[in-house]
Amino acid sequence: ESILSGHVKVQNNENKEYEVPRALETAEVAGVVQDYVNATKNALKAGFDGVEVHGANGYLLDQFFQSKTNKRTDKYGGSIENRLRILKEIFESMEKEGIPMDKVGVRLSPNGVFNDMGSEDYVAIFDAAITLAAEKKIAYVHIMDGLGFGFHKLGEPYTLEMARKVLVGVQGKNPTTKIIGNCGYTKEMGMEAVGSGAADLIAYGRPYIANPDLVRRFKEDIPLREVEGMDHWYSGGSKTPEKGYTDFEPAP
């Protein structure tokens, strides 16, 4: 029996029940680390400007980071240092294989509950993760600080200002590692975050789905088109495949 009920879409748009997951064996982790390195090398070879290591939203790396999910008793579990070991090994392996660290970013979700995440020691976890990123002088940390994707309510929200303090503590008052804020930002909220110095950049995701001309709409103060429900976010398997995703028109 799986730990979560539900299904995933497979070939021919069929549903398949979740499989029961298992913890990686200690000896298997090195192979996963190498997968991240290989993917980064291939992306750069293909012409990508950089690669973002996804350490957010309850996916694999986040499961290592967080005490809620990491129940390991080997060198990848227990202390925060151990739980972040896999990320440190990814960065170090990239360095050893000649990947410029200014081509690498990392995404973190200190406030998130997606995939049933949220740990009591979240502040210490993500302070340490950002410290590691700063020590490796990666290009940026992409922080889902906004609460539009849910909030675990285990304390006060982790903020961009907190991340900035960590970066400055490692790299000085003008950090080379930049901060990207994300999740639920309006144009005005984004301008305020950048203008205050909390963020260097703001990422927009969902607004782009219904507004392929989002940059123009921001520049010209054109109202955004709203998307009602996830069924309009994609085509394959959607209840309304003929509507949404690919047929959103730019503003006149």
C-alpha positions as CSV (number, residue, x, y, z in Angstrom):
1,E,0.0,0.0,0.0
2,S,1.4,3.4,-1.0
3,I,2.0,6.2,1.5
4,L,-0.2,8.5,-0.6
5,S,-3.3,7.5,-2.4
6,G,-3.7,8.5,-6.0
7,H,-2.3,7.9,-9.5
8,V,0.1,9.1,-12.1
9,K,-0.5,9.4,-15.8
10,V,1.4,6.9,-18.0
11,Q,1.4,6.0,-21.6
12,N,-1.9,6.3,-23.6
13,N,-3.2,8.7,-20.9
14,E,-3.9,5.8,-18.5
15,N,-3.7,6.0,-14.7
16,K,-1.3,4.0,-12.7
17,E,-1.4,3.7,-8.9
18,Y,1.5,5.1,-7.0
19,E,4.3,2.7,-6.3
20,V,5.6,2.2,-2.8
21,P,8.9,4.2,-2.5
22,R,12.0,3.0,-0.7
23,A,15.0,4.8,0.7
24,L,18.1,4.8,-1.4
25,E,20.9,2.5,-0.2
26,T,23.9,4.4,0.9
27,A,25.9,3.0,-2.1
28,E,23.3,4.2,-4.5
29,V,23.5,7.9,-3.6
30,A,26.8,8.4,-5.5
31,G,25.0,7.3,-8.7
32,V,22.3,9.9,-8.1
33,V,24.9,12.6,-7.5
34,Q,26.5,11.7,-10.8
35,D,23.1,11.9,-12.6
36,Y,22.9,15.6,-11.5
37,V,26.4,16.2,-12.8
38,N,25.8,14.4,-16.1
39,A,22.5,16.3,-16.6
40,T,24.3,19.6,-16.0
41,K,27.1,18.8,-18.4
42,N,24.7,17.7,-21.1
43,A,22.5,20.8,-20.7
44,L,25.5,23.2,-21.0
45,K,26.8,21.2,-24.0
46,A,23.4,21.6,-25.6
47,G,23.7,25.4,-25.2
48,F,21.8,26.1,-22.0
49,D,23.0,29.2,-20.1
50,G,22.9,27.3,-16.8
51,V,21.2,24.7,-14.8
52,E,19.0,24.9,-11.7
53,V,19.3,22.1,-9.2
54,H,15.8,21.4,-7.9
55,G,16.0,21.1,-4.1
56,A,12.4,22.2,-3.4
57,N,8.8,21.0,-3.1
58,G,9.3,17.6,-1.5
59,Y,11.2,16.2,-4.5
60,L,14.3,14.0,-4.0
61,L,16.8,16.4,-2.6
62,D,14.3,18.2,-0.4
63,Q,13.4,14.7,1.1
64,F,17.1,14.5,2.1
65,F,17.2,18.0,3.5
66,Q,14.1,17.9,5.7
67,S,13.9,16.1,9.1
68,K,10.2,15.4,8.4
69,T,11.1,12.9,5.6
70,N,14.8,12.0,6.3
71,K,14.8,9.2,8.8
72,R,18.1,7.8,7.6
73,T,20.7,6.5,10.0
74,D,23.7,6.6,7.7
75,K,25.9,9.5,6.7
76,Y,23.1,11.2,4.8
77,G,20.7,11.3,7.8
78,G,20.6,12.8,11.3
79,S,22.3,16.1,11.6
80,I,21.7,19.0,9.2
81,E,25.2,18.6,7.8
82,N,24.5,15.0,7.0
83,R,21.1,15.8,5.4
84,L,22.7,18.4,3.2
85,R,25.6,16.1,2.3
86,I,24.0,15.0,-1.0
87,L,23.8,18.7,-2.2
88,K,27.4,19.3,-1.1
89,E,28.5,16.2,-3.0
90,I,26.6,17.4,-6.1
91,F,28.3,20.8,-6.0
92,E,31.7,19.3,-5.3
93,S,31.4,16.8,-8.1
94,M,30.4,19.5,-10.5
95,E,33.5,21.4,-9.5
96,K,35.7,18.4,-10.0
97,E,34.3,17.8,-13.5
98,G,35.0,21.4,-14.6
99,I,31.5,22.8,-14.5
100,P,31.6,26.6,-13.8
101,M,29.7,27.2,-10.6
102,D,28.4,30.5,-11.9
103,K,26.4,28.3,-14.3
104,V,24.6,26.6,-11.4
105,G,21.6,27.6,-9.3
106,V,19.6,25.8,-6.6
107,R,15.9,26.0,-5.8
108,L,14.7,25.8,-2.2
109,S,11.2,25.9,-0.6
110,P,11.7,26.7,3.1
111,N,8.0,27.5,3.7
112,G,6.4,24.9,1.5
113,V,4.0,22.1,2.3
114,F,3.7,20.6,-1.2
115,N,4.2,16.8,-1.1
116,D,3.5,16.9,2.6
117,M,6.7,18.8,3.5
118,G,7.5,21.1,6.5
119,S,10.0,20.5,9.3
120,E,10.3,22.0,12.7
121,D,14.0,23.0,12.1
122,Y,13.3,24.6,8.7
123,V,15.1,27.9,9.5
124,A,18.3,26.0,10.4
125,I,18.0,23.7,7.4
126,F,17.7,26.4,4.9
127,D,20.2,28.8,6.5
128,A,22.7,25.9,6.2
129,A,21.7,25.2,2.6
130,I,22.1,28.8,1.6
131,T,25.4,28.9,3.4
132,L,26.6,26.0,1.4
133,A,25.5,27.6,-1.9
134,A,27.3,30.8,-0.9
135,E,30.5,29.0,0.0
136,K,30.4,27.3,-3.4
137,K,29.7,30.7,-5.1
138,I,26.9,29.4,-7.3
139,A,25.0,31.8,-9.5
140,Y,21.9,32.1,-7.4
141,V,19.5,30.6,-4.9
142,H,15.9,30.5,-6.0
143,I,13.8,30.7,-2.9
144,M,10.1,30.0,-2.9
145,D,9.4,32.5,-0.1
146,G,5.9,33.3,-1.1
147,L,3.0,31.4,0.6
148,G,0.8,31.0,-2.4
149,F,1.7,27.3,-2.7
150,G,0.9,26.6,1.0
151,F,2.7,27.2,4.3
152,H,3.6,24.7,7.0
153,K,2.9,27.3,9.8
154,L,5.7,25.9,12.0
155,G,6.9,29.4,12.8
156,E,7.3,32.7,11.0
157,P,7.8,32.4,7.2
158,Y,11.4,32.2,5.9
159,T,12.0,35.5,4.1
160,L,14.3,36.8,1.4
161,E,15.8,39.1,4.0
162,M,16.9,36.1,6.0
163,A,18.5,34.6,3.0
164,R,20.3,37.8,2.2
165,K,21.7,38.0,5.7
166,V,23.2,34.5,5.2
167,L,24.7,35.4,1.9
168,V,26.2,38.6,3.2
169,G,27.6,36.7,6.2
170,V,29.5,34.4,3.8
171,Q,30.4,36.6,0.8
172,G,30.3,40.1,2.2
173,K,28.0,43.1,1.5
174,N,27.9,42.6,-2.3
175,P,27.3,38.9,-2.7
176,T,28.1,37.3,-6.1
177,T,25.4,34.7,-5.5
178,K,22.1,36.3,-6.3
179,I,18.7,35.8,-4.8
180,I,15.6,35.0,-6.8
181,G,12.2,35.2,-5.1
182,N,9.2,33.2,-6.2
183,C,5.6,32.2,-5.6
184,G,2.5,34.4,-5.8
185,Y,4.3,37.6,-6.6
186,T,2.4,40.4,-8.4
187,K,4.2,43.0,-10.4
188,E,4.1,45.4,-7.5
189,M,5.3,42.9,-5.0
190,G,8.2,42.0,-7.3
191,M,9.2,45.6,-7.8
192,E,9.1,46.1,-4.0
193,A,11.3,43.1,-3.3
194,V,13.9,44.1,-5.9
195,G,13.8,47.7,-5.0
196,S,14.3,47.0,-1.3
197,G,17.3,44.9,-2.0
198,A,15.8,41.7,-0.6
199,A,15.8,40.1,-4.0
200,D,18.0,40.5,-7.1
201,L,15.3,38.9,-9.4
202,I,11.7,37.7,-9.1
203,A,10.5,34.6,-11.0
204,Y,7.0,34.4,-12.4
205,G,5.5,31.0,-13.4
206,R,1.7,30.7,-13.4
207,P,1.0,34.2,-14.8
208,Y,3.0,33.2,-17.9
209,I,0.6,30.4,-18.7
210,A,-2.3,32.7,-19.6
211,N,-0.1,35.7,-20.4
212,P,2.5,34.8,-23.0
213,D,3.2,38.5,-23.3
214,L,3.7,39.0,-19.5
215,V,6.7,41.3,-19.9
216,R,4.7,43.6,-22.1
217,R,1.7,43.5,-19.8
218,F,3.9,44.5,-16.9
219,K,5.6,47.3,-18.8
220,E,2.4,48.8,-20.2
221,D,0.2,48.1,-17.1
222,I,-2.1,45.8,-19.1
223,P,-4.4,43.7,-16.8
224,L,-3.4,40.1,-16.6
225,R,-5.7,37.3,-17.8
226,E,-6.5,34.9,-14.9
227,V,-6.4,31.1,-15.2
228,E,-9.3,29.3,-13.5
229,G,-8.2,25.9,-12.4
230,M,-5.3,23.6,-13.3
231,D,-7.2,21.9,-16.1
232,H,-6.3,25.0,-18.2
233,W,-2.6,24.7,-17.5
234,Y,-1.9,21.8,-19.8
235,S,-3.4,19.8,-22.7
236,G,-2.7,16.1,-22.5
237,G,-5.1,14.5,-20.0
238,S,-6.9,17.8,-19.3
239,K,-10.7,17.8,-18.9
240,T,-10.7,20.7,-21.4
241,P,-7.9,19.9,-23.8
242,E,-9.3,22.2,-26.4
243,K,-9.1,25.2,-24.1
244,G,-6.2,26.8,-22.4
245,Y,-2.4,26.3,-22.4
246,T,-1.6,26.8,-26.1
247,D,-4.5,29.1,-27.1
248,F,-4.0,32.0,-24.7
249,E,-3.7,35.2,-26.9
250,P,-1.5,38.2,-26.3
251,A,-3.1,41.4,-25.4
252,P,-4.4,43.4,-28.4
